[in-house]
Amino acid sequence: MNNVVVVGSQWGDEGKGKIVDWLSSEADVVVRFQGGHNAGHTLVIDSVTYKLRLLPSGIVRKNKISIIGNGVVVDPWALLDEIEEAKSKGVEINENNLILSEGATLILPFHREMDEIREDSAGKSKIGTTRRGIGPAYEDKVGRRSIRVMDLASKQNLENRLSLVLKHHNAIRKGLGKPIYEKDKLVEDLLKIAPNILKYSAPVWKKIDQYKSENKKILFEGAQGILLDVDHGTYPYVTSSNTVAASAATGSGCGPNSINYVLGITKAYTTRVGEGPFPTELTDDIGNHLGEKRT
C-alpha cells in the first residue's frame, strides 16, 4: 500500500469512514486534513459502534498513529469529549498514538453563536450548516485573527489573541443587536483544559516528514465531499474548507509528492448534505425507500 488520500466524490455521506477503516488495517498513520466536528464517520467494529467527528478513523485500530492536521478546525471541548467517549469503549488514546497540530485553529463558543445567528437570520438563503462554528472559525483563520492550539501555552498570548478576535466579533454582534462577548470567563475555561489539549500537540509537518523517512504508510482521510469544496463545489452552498484531494498536502504540511494515490468514494444513491440546489432529489415515498434500502 502506498500513501493514499480518500475523499468523497459527491456531497458527503458516501461512507468514507468505512473505507478508511478498512484501509487503515494496512496503514501506519491516518491523517485528518480539513473540516471540523461535523456529522462525522460511523464505524461498527466487533458489534461496537464508534461515532468519530474529529478523531481520524484509524484511532480505533491498535498500533496506528492518528493525526489531526493544521487544516482542521478544532473545538477543544468537543475533542476532549470524543476522546473520553472512545476511551469508554476500550479505545486506547495517548500522546503516542494521537497527534494534534499545534497550528490547528480552535473553534470557540462565540464561533458557534455566530454560526447560529447567521443561519437563523438568513431565511431561504441559509447554507444548512451544522451550527457548530466551523465556518466562522475558518473565517478567523483566513483573517489572521484566530486562536490556535499553540496559543493555549501562554496566558498573556491567549489574552492578547482573544482581544483581537473579539474586537472583530463584538462589532458584528453589536450591529446585529446581540450582547458583546466578554473574554475573561473564556480565558479561564481555556486555561483549565489547556494541559489536556497541549499534551497531544506537536508540529505535525515534522512528524509526517519523520514517518516518510521511516517508510511508514500514510492514509489521508477527507471529510465532506468534493462538491462541497469552497473553491470547486456548488458555491455558495459549500463548506468553508477545501475538500478536494490536493488539500491533504496543505492541511497536513507535507509536499504533494507524499500522495501516491487518490481514492474517491461514490454511492449509487446520491444525497446532499446541507442546503442548496439538488434537482434530482426525490421527496416522495420512492425517495424515502431508496434512502432506507439496505442490500
C-alpha positions in Angstrom: 0.0 0.0 0.0 1.3 3.5 -1.0 0.2 6.8 0.6 -3.5 7.2 -0.2 -5.9 10.1 0.0 -9.6 9.1 0.5 -12.2 11.8 -0.4 -15.9 11.8 -1.1 -16.7 12.4 -4.7 -20.2 13.8 -4.1 -21.7 16.0 -1.3 -20.6 13.8 1.6 -22.1 10.8 3.3 -20.6 8.4 0.8 -19.3 6.0 3.5 -15.7 7.3 3.6 -15.2 6.3 7.2 -15.9 2.6 6.5 -13.4 2.6 3.6 -10.8 4.4 5.7 -11.2 1.9 8.5 -10.8 -0.9 6.0 -7.6 0.6 4.5 -6.2 1.6 7.9 -5.6 -2.1 8.6 -2.7 -1.7 6.1 -1.7 1.8 7.1 0.7 3.0 9.8 -0.6 6.6 10.0 -4.1 8.1 9.5 -4.4 11.9 8.9 -7.4 14.2 9.1 -6.5 17.3 7.0 -9.6 19.5 6.8 -13.1 20.1 8.2 -14.3 20.2 11.8 -16.5 18.1 14.1 -19.4 17.8 11.6 -21.6 14.8 11.1 -18.5 12.6 11.2 -17.9 8.9 10.4 -19.8 6.0 12.0 -17.9 2.7 12.3 -19.1 -0.6 13.6 -16.3 -3.0 14.7 -16.9 -6.2 16.5 -20.5 -5.0 17.2 -19.3 -1.8 18.8 -20.4 1.5 17.2 -18.0 4.4 17.1 -19.1 7.9 16.0 -16.0 9.9 15.1 -16.2 13.6 14.3 -12.6 14.9 14.9 -10.6 11.8 15.6 -9.3 10.0 12.5 -10.9 6.6 11.8 -7.6 4.9 12.5 -7.8 5.7 16.2 -10.0 2.6 16.8 -7.2 0.3 15.4 -4.3 -0.7 17.6 -0.8 0.3 16.8 -1.8 3.1 14.5 -0.8 6.7 14.7 -3.7 9.2 14.3 -3.0 12.8 13.3 -5.3 15.9 13.3 -3.7 18.3 10.8 -3.3 22.1 10.7 -6.1 22.2 8.1 -8.7 21.1 10.7 -10.6 23.5 12.9 -10.9 22.0 16.4 -13.5 22.6 19.1 -11.3 21.7 22.1 -14.2 20.7 24.3 -15.7 18.5 21.6 -12.3 16.8 21.0 -11.9 16.0 24.7 -15.4 14.7 24.9 -14.8 12.5 21.9 -11.6 11.2 23.3 -13.4 10.2 26.6 -16.2 8.6 24.6 -13.8 6.5 22.6 -11.9 5.5 25.8 -15.1 4.4 27.4 -15.4 1.9 24.6 -12.0 0.5 25.1 -10.0 2.6 22.7 -6.5 3.4 23.9 -5.7 7.1 23.2 -2.5 8.8 24.4 0.3 11.1 23.3 1.9 8.3 21.4 -1.0 7.4 19.0 -2.8 10.8 18.7 -1.0 14.0 17.5 -2.8 17.3 17.2 -1.2 20.1 15.0 0.0 23.0 17.1 -1.1 25.2 14.2 -4.7 24.0 14.2 -7.4 26.7 14.6 -9.7 26.5 17.6 -13.5 26.7 17.4 -14.7 28.8 20.4 -18.1 29.4 21.8 -18.6 32.7 20.0 -18.0 30.9 16.7 -20.9 28.6 17.4 -23.1 31.5 18.4 -22.2 33.4 15.2 -23.0 30.3 13.2 -26.5 30.1 14.7 -27.1 33.9 14.4 -26.3 33.8 10.7 -28.3 30.7 9.9 -31.3 32.0 11.8 -31.2 35.4 10.0 -30.6 34.0 6.5 -34.1 32.8 5.8 -34.3 30.9 2.5 -30.6 31.8 1.8 -29.3 29.7 4.7 -26.5 27.3 3.9 -27.6 24.5 6.1 -24.5 24.4 8.4 -24.2 22.1 11.4 -24.2 25.3 13.6 -21.0 24.2 15.3 -19.0 27.2 14.5 -16.8 25.7 11.7 -17.4 28.4 9.1 -16.8 31.4 11.4 -13.6 29.7 12.8 -12.2 29.3 9.2 -13.1 33.0 8.6 -11.0 34.0 11.6 -8.1 31.8 10.3 -8.1 33.4 6.9 -8.5 36.8 8.6 -5.3 36.1 10.6 -7.0 36.6 14.0 -7.7 33.0 15.0 -6.7 31.3 18.3 -4.5 28.3 17.5 -3.6 25.3 19.6 -0.2 26.7 20.4 -1.8 29.9 21.9 -3.0 27.8 24.8 0.6 27.6 26.1 0.7 31.3 27.2 -1.9 33.1 29.2 -0.7 36.5 28.1 -0.6 35.5 24.4 -4.0 33.9 24.7 -5.5 37.1 26.2 -3.9 39.2 23.5 -5.2 37.0 20.7 -8.7 36.9 22.2 -8.8 40.7 22.5 -8.0 40.9 18.8 -10.6 38.4 17.6 -13.3 39.6 19.9 -12.8 43.2 18.6 -13.9 41.8 15.3 -16.8 39.6 16.5 -18.2 42.1 19.0 -18.5 44.8 16.3 -20.6 42.4 14.3 -22.6 41.2 17.4 -23.4 44.9 18.3 -24.5 45.6 14.8 -26.9 42.6 15.0 -28.2 43.7 18.3 -26.6 40.9 20.2 -24.7 41.3 23.6 -20.9 41.7 23.3 -18.8 38.6 24.3 -16.6 39.0 27.4 -13.3 37.2 27.3 -12.4 36.7 31.0 -14.5 33.6 31.6 -13.4 32.2 28.2 -9.7 32.7 29.2 -10.3 30.8 32.4 -12.2 28.0 30.7 -9.5 27.6 28.0 -6.6 27.6 30.5 -8.4 24.9 32.5 -8.4 22.5 29.6 -5.1 23.7 28.0 -2.9 20.9 29.6 -5.3 18.2 28.3 -5.1 19.6 24.8 -1.4 20.6 24.7 -0.2 17.1 25.6 -1.2 15.9 22.2 0.2 19.0 20.4 3.2 18.8 18.0 4.5 20.2 14.7 2.6 17.7 12.5 4.6 18.6 9.3 7.7 17.5 11.1 6.1 14.2 12.4 4.9 13.3 8.9 8.3 14.0 7.4 9.8 11.7 10.0 7.2 9.0 9.2 8.0 9.3 5.5 11.7 8.8 6.2 10.8 5.7 8.1 8.8 4.4 5.1 5.5 4.3 7.1 2.3 4.0 5.1 0.2 7.1 5.4 -3.6 7.3 4.8 -5.2 10.8 4.5 -8.8 10.9 5.5 -11.1 13.6 3.9 -14.3 15.0 5.3 -17.5 16.0 3.4 -17.3 15.6 -0.4 -15.6 17.4 -3.2 -18.8 19.1 -4.4 -18.8 21.0 -1.1 -15.3 22.4 -1.7 -15.2 26.1 -1.0 -13.4 26.7 -4.4 -14.6 23.9 -6.6 -18.0 23.0 -5.2 -21.6 24.3 -5.7 -20.8 27.7 -4.3 -22.2 29.3 -2.2 -23.8 26.2 -0.8 -20.4 24.7 0.2 -18.3 24.1 3.3 -15.6 26.5 4.4 -12.6 24.4 3.6 -11.0 22.7 0.6 -12.3 19.2 0.4 -10.5 18.0 -2.7 -7.6 15.6 -2.5 -4.9 18.3 -3.1 -5.8 19.8 0.3 -4.3 16.7 2.0 -0.9 18.2 1.5 -1.6 21.8 2.7 -3.8 20.5 5.5 -1.1 18.4 7.0 2.1 20.3 6.0 3.6 17.7 3.6 4.5 18.1 -0.1 2.4 16.8 -2.9 4.9 14.0 -3.6 3.7 12.5 -0.3 0.5 11.4 -2.1 0.7 8.3 -4.3 -2.9 7.5 -4.9 -6.3 9.2 -4.7 -9.4 7.2 -3.9 -12.8 8.8 -4.5 -15.8 7.2 -2.8 -19.2 7.3 -4.6 -22.5 5.9 -3.7 -25.3 4.8 -6.1 -28.0 6.9 -4.4 -26.9 10.5 -4.3 -27.8 12.7 -1.4 -26.9 16.2 -0.5 -25.6 17.4 2.9 -26.9 20.8 3.8 -29.0 23.2 1.7 -28.5 24.1 -2.0 -29.8 23.1 -5.4 -30.4 19.4 -5.9 -32.8 19.0 -8.9 -32.8 15.2 -8.8 -33.9 14.9 -5.2 -36.9 12.7 -4.6 -39.0 13.9 -1.7 -41.7 11.2 -2.1 -42.2 7.6 -1.0 -39.7 6.4 -3.7 -37.0 8.7 -2.4 -37.6 7.6 1.2 -37.4 3.9 0.1 -34.2 4.4 -1.8 -32.7 6.3 1.2 -33.6 3.5 3.6 -32.9 0.5 1.4 -30.2 -1.9 2.6 -28.6 -4.6 0.5 
